[in-house]
Amino acid sequence: ILEAPSGNAYLSTDMGVFKLTYSEENNLFWEQTAVFEEFISDSYAIWYESASDRVYTSTPVAIFYTADGGSSWDKVSIDEYDPFFDVYLDSSSDYFFAVSNKYVWRKGPLDSSFSQIGFLEADMSRKVVAFGTDLLVSSSSGLLRSDASYDIFADTDIEFDNDVENISEINGLNVIATCLNTFDNDGE
């Protein structure tokens, strides 16, 4: 689920993207947005990019974006595309990190597209999160962490391993390893 700054909420599903809408009776309901392309309905990761004021989604064949609230979707060109299953915005740096089954991708604030920055020794990967200078990825090979000798904001061939020590706390935050969510000691 994504809440865009416009106040619209979007949900990516295996039947496309849905937008939370008000009916004439002021009831909320999920309205299906336009079709991406014929025979494409699966939508995986969904994210908002403020620089372009667009909502993006990853599908099995391409990334699509909408600039009109889902009335239409346009395809984004990307080299060596592999469907993204999660996209994470590091708000402290404005860098986006994405994960596909076998790769980690990055898009900086001045970049026009995502670039592969790491290969994963896994069959499936589903979530990526940045914690300071570390990237964590949940995968079929367990929890993978970027090698500390790499700069996640600059290097282009980052190595990941599953030799994760003390995963319960990173940079002063408690980490729930199954979902990679964090909370501080006050439970927030």
DRENDO-1510 file (C-alpha; in Angstrom, 1 decimal, always signed):
<recs>
REC; n; res; u; v; w
REC; 1; ILE; +0.0; +0.0; +0.0 .
REC; 2; LEU; +1.2; +3.5; -0.9 .
REC; 3; GLU; -0.1; +6.9; +0.2 .
REC; 4; ALA; +1.0; +9.6; -2.2 .
REC; 5; PRO; +1.4; +13.2; -1.1 .
REC; 6; SER; -1.8; +14.0; -3.0 .
REC; 7; GLY; -3.7; +12.0; -0.4 .
REC; 8; ASN; -4.5; +9.1; -2.7 .
REC; 9; ALA; -3.8; +5.6; -1.5 .
REC; 10; TYR; -2.8; +2.9; -3.9 .
REC; 11; LEU; -2.7; -0.9; -3.6 .
REC; 12; SER; -0.7; -3.2; -5.8 .
REC; 13; THR; -2.3; -6.6; -6.4 .
REC; 14; ASP; -2.2; -9.5; -8.8 .
REC; 15; MET; -5.2; -7.8; -10.5 .
REC; 16; GLY; -3.5; -4.5; -11.1 .
REC; 17; VAL; -3.4; -1.3; -9.0 .
REC; 18; PHE; -6.3; -0.1; -7.1 .
REC; 19; LYS; -6.9; +3.5; -5.8 .
REC; 20; LEU; -8.9; +4.4; -2.7 .
REC; 21; THR; -11.8; +6.6; -4.0 .
REC; 22; TYR; -14.9; +8.3; -2.5 .
REC; 23; SER; -18.3; +7.4; -3.9 .
REC; 24; GLU; -21.1; +9.9; -4.4 .
REC; 25; GLU; -22.4; +8.8; -1.0 .
REC; 26; ASN; -19.0; +9.6; +0.6 .
REC; 27; ASN; -18.2; +6.0; +1.0 .
REC; 28; LEU; -14.7; +4.8; +0.5 .
REC; 29; PHE; -14.0; +2.0; -1.9 .
REC; 30; TRP; -11.1; +0.5; -3.9 .
REC; 31; GLU; -11.3; +1.4; -7.6 .
REC; 32; GLN; -9.2; -0.4; -10.2 .
REC; 33; THR; -7.0; +1.9; -12.2 .
REC; 34; ALA; -6.4; +1.6; -15.9 .
REC; 35; VAL; -4.8; -1.6; -17.4 .
REC; 36; PHE; -1.0; -1.4; -17.9 .
REC; 37; GLU; -1.0; -3.4; -21.1 .
REC; 38; GLU; -3.0; -6.2; -22.5 .
REC; 39; PHE; -2.3; -9.5; -20.6 .
REC; 40; ILE; -0.4; -7.7; -17.8 .
REC; 41; SER; -2.2; -7.5; -14.4 .
REC; 42; ASP; +0.3; -8.4; -11.7 .
REC; 43; SER; +1.6; -5.4; -9.8 .
REC; 44; TYR; +4.4; -6.0; -7.3 .
REC; 45; ALA; +6.2; -3.1; -5.7 .
REC; 46; ILE; +4.6; +0.4; -5.8 .
REC; 47; TRP; +6.3; +3.7; -4.9 .
REC; 48; TYR; +6.1; +7.4; -5.4 .
REC; 49; GLU; +8.8; +9.7; -6.7 .
REC; 50; SER; +8.5; +13.3; -5.7 .
REC; 51; ALA; +10.9; +14.6; -8.3 .
REC; 52; SER; +8.5; +13.6; -11.1 .
REC; 53; ASP; +5.3; +13.6; -9.0 .
REC; 54; ARG; +4.5; +10.1; -10.3 .
REC; 55; VAL; +3.4; +6.7; -8.9 .
REC; 56; TYR; +5.4; +3.8; -10.2 .
REC; 57; THR; +4.8; +0.0; -10.1 .
REC; 58; SER; +6.8; -3.0; -11.1 .
REC; 59; THR; +5.1; -5.8; -13.2 .
REC; 60; PRO; +6.4; -9.1; -14.6 .
REC; 61; VAL; +7.5; -7.3; -17.8 .
REC; 62; ALA; +8.2; -3.7; -17.1 .
REC; 63; ILE; +8.0; -0.7; -14.7 .
REC; 64; PHE; +5.0; +1.5; -15.4 .
REC; 65; TYR; +4.1; +5.0; -14.0 .
REC; 66; THR; +1.1; +7.2; -13.8 .
REC; 67; ALA; +1.0; +11.0; -13.6 .
REC; 68; ASP; -2.8; +11.2; -13.6 .
REC; 69; GLY; -3.9; +9.2; -10.6 .
REC; 70; GLY; -4.1; +5.9; -12.5 .
REC; 71; SER; -6.2; +6.9; -15.5 .
REC; 72; SER; -3.3; +5.8; -17.7 .
REC; 73; TRP; +0.0; +4.0; -17.2 .
REC; 74; ASP; +3.2; +4.5; -19.3 .
REC; 75; LYS; +6.0; +2.1; -19.6 .
REC; 76; VAL; +9.5; +3.0; -18.3 .
REC; 77; SER; +12.5; +1.8; -20.4 .
REC; 78; ILE; +15.1; +0.0; -18.3 .
REC; 79; ASP; +18.1; -2.2; -19.3 .
REC; 80; GLU; +18.2; -5.8; -18.1 .
REC; 81; TYR; +14.8; -5.5; -16.3 .
REC; 82; ASP; +14.0; -8.0; -13.6 .
REC; 83; PRO; +10.7; -7.4; -11.7 .
REC; 84; PHE; +11.1; -5.5; -8.5 .
REC; 85; PHE; +9.4; -7.0; -5.5 .
REC; 86; ASP; +10.1; -4.2; -3.1 .
REC; 87; VAL; +11.3; -0.6; -3.4 .
REC; 88; TYR; +12.6; +1.3; -0.4 .
REC; 89; LEU; +13.2; +5.1; -0.2 .
REC; 90; ASP; +16.0; +6.1; +2.2 .
REC; 91; SER; +14.6; +9.4; +3.3 .
REC; 92; SER; +17.9; +10.7; +4.7 .
REC; 93; SER; +19.5; +10.5; +1.3 .
REC; 94; ASP; +16.6; +10.4; -1.2 .
REC; 95; TYR; +18.1; +7.2; -2.7 .
REC; 96; PHE; +15.7; +4.4; -3.8 .
REC; 97; PHE; +16.8; +0.8; -3.4 .
REC; 98; ALA; +14.9; -2.1; -5.1 .
REC; 99; VAL; +15.1; -5.8; -4.9 .
REC; 100; SER; +14.3; -8.4; -7.6 .
REC; 101; ASN; +14.7; -12.1; -7.2 .
REC; 102; LYS; +18.5; -12.1; -7.7 .
REC; 103; TYR; +19.5; -8.4; -7.8 .
REC; 104; VAL; +19.6; -5.2; -5.8 .
REC; 105; TRP; +19.1; -2.0; -7.6 .
REC; 106; ARG; +19.7; +1.7; -6.8 .
REC; 107; LYS; +18.4; +5.0; -8.1 .
REC; 108; GLY; +19.9; +8.3; -6.8 .
REC; 109; PRO; +18.1; +11.6; -6.6 .
REC; 110; LEU; +19.8; +12.8; -9.8 .
REC; 111; ASP; +19.5; +9.4; -11.7 .
REC; 112; SER; +16.9; +8.9; -14.4 .
REC; 113; SER; +16.7; +5.1; -13.9 .
REC; 114; PHE; +17.6; +2.2; -11.6 .
REC; 115; SER; +21.0; +0.5; -11.9 .
REC; 116; GLN; +22.0; -3.0; -10.7 .
REC; 117; ILE; +24.4; -2.7; -7.7 .
REC; 118; GLY; +24.5; -6.3; -6.4 .
REC; 119; PHE; +23.9; -9.9; -7.2 .
REC; 120; LEU; +22.1; -12.1; -4.6 .
REC; 121; GLU; +22.9; -15.8; -4.0 .
REC; 122; ALA; +19.1; -16.6; -3.6 .
REC; 123; ASP; +16.2; -18.0; -5.5 .
REC; 124; MET; +13.8; -15.4; -4.3 .
REC; 125; SER; +14.1; -12.0; -2.5 .
REC; 126; ARG; +11.2; -10.0; -1.3 .
REC; 127; LYS; +12.2; -7.0; +0.9 .
REC; 128; VAL; +15.1; -4.5; +1.0 .
REC; 129; VAL; +15.8; -1.9; +3.7 .
REC; 130; ALA; +18.7; +0.5; +4.2 .
REC; 131; PHE; +19.9; +1.0; +7.8 .
REC; 132; GLY; +22.5; +3.7; +7.7 .
REC; 133; THR; +25.3; +2.3; +5.6 .
REC; 134; ASP; +23.9; -1.2; +5.4 .
REC; 135; LEU; +21.4; -2.8; +3.1 .
REC; 136; LEU; +19.4; -5.8; +4.4 .
REC; 137; VAL; +17.5; -8.1; +2.1 .
REC; 138; SER; +15.0; -10.9; +3.1 .
REC; 139; SER; +15.5; -13.8; +0.8 .
REC; 140; SER; +15.1; -17.6; +0.3 .
REC; 141; SER; +18.8; -17.8; +1.5 .
REC; 142; GLY; +17.9; -16.1; +4.7 .
REC; 143; LEU; +18.6; -12.5; +5.7 .
REC; 144; LEU; +21.4; -11.0; +3.5 .
REC; 145; ARG; +23.4; -8.0; +4.5 .
REC; 146; SER; +25.7; -5.8; +2.3 .
REC; 147; ASP; +29.4; -6.2; +3.0 .
REC; 148; ALA; +30.6; -3.3; +5.3 .
REC; 149; SER; +33.5; -2.5; +3.0 .
REC; 150; TYR; +31.1; -1.2; +0.3 .
REC; 151; ASP; +29.4; +2.2; +0.0 .
REC; 152; ILE; +25.7; +1.5; -0.7 .
REC; 153; PHE; +25.3; +5.0; -2.2 .
REC; 154; ALA; +28.2; +4.8; -4.6 .
REC; 155; ASP; +29.6; +1.3; -5.3 .
REC; 156; THR; +28.2; -0.6; -8.3 .
REC; 157; ASP; +29.2; -4.2; -7.4 .
REC; 158; ILE; +28.2; -4.7; -3.8 .
REC; 159; GLU; +28.5; -8.1; -2.2 .
REC; 160; PHE; +25.9; -9.6; +0.2 .
REC; 161; ASP; +26.2; -12.4; +2.6 .
REC; 162; ASN; +24.1; -14.1; +5.2 .
REC; 163; ASP; +26.6; -14.0; +8.0 .
REC; 164; VAL; +24.5; -11.6; +9.9 .
REC; 165; GLU; +25.6; -10.9; +13.5 .
REC; 166; ASN; +23.5; -9.1; +16.1 .
REC; 167; ILE; +20.6; -8.5; +13.6 .
REC; 168; SER; +18.3; -7.6; +16.5 .
REC; 169; GLU; +19.8; -4.1; +16.6 .
REC; 170; ILE; +21.3; -1.9; +13.9 .
REC; 171; ASN; +22.1; +1.8; +14.4 .
REC; 172; GLY; +20.3; +1.8; +17.7 .
REC; 173; LEU; +17.0; +0.4; +16.3 .
REC; 174; ASN; +15.5; -3.0; +17.1 .
REC; 175; VAL; +15.0; -5.0; +13.9 .
REC; 176; ILE; +12.2; -7.5; +13.3 .
REC; 177; ALA; +14.1; -9.8; +10.9 .
REC; 178; THR; +11.1; -11.4; +9.3 .
REC; 179; CYS; +9.7; -8.1; +7.9 .
REC; 180; LEU; +12.7; -5.8; +8.3 .
REC; 181; ASN; +10.6; -3.2; +10.2 .
REC; 182; THR; +12.2; -1.3; +13.1 .
REC; 183; PHE; +11.1; +0.1; +16.4 .
REC; 184; ASP; +12.9; +1.9; +19.1 .
REC; 185; ASN; +13.0; +0.8; +22.7 .
REC; 186; ASP; +9.8; +2.7; +23.4 .
REC; 187; GLY; +8.0; +0.5; +21.0 .
REC; 188; GLU; +7.6; +3.2; +18.3 .
</recs>
